[in-house]
Amino acid sequence: MFGAGVTSAEGLKARALAAREQFAASGTNISEWAREKGFSVSLVQSVLSGKRACRYGESHRIAVALGIKENVPPPGVDPADKGERPIGLRG
């Protein structure tokens, strides 16, 4: 689904527009979706309009939840480990 240029601004904006269209087509209210997921309504609107880079923080989490950005674990975390413990630590 994601390939080269995943984080390019144009690609992110295109996927955000597609997500906005999916909300409209499905009759899903964006504000209700945001509140159900625990996100700021205004920040979700900003992500969907392509005004945010979605590189980190809540805007990144929103982009992942919307499916417009893939979920990549932070450095040092084994993606196969669902507990997301840093690699090399026992516990």
Secondary structure, DSSP 8 states (H G I E B T S, - for coil): ---TTTT-HHHHHHHHHHHHHHHHHHT--HHHHHHHHT--HHHHHHHHTT-----SHHHHHHHHHHTSS-----TTB-TT-TT--BTT---
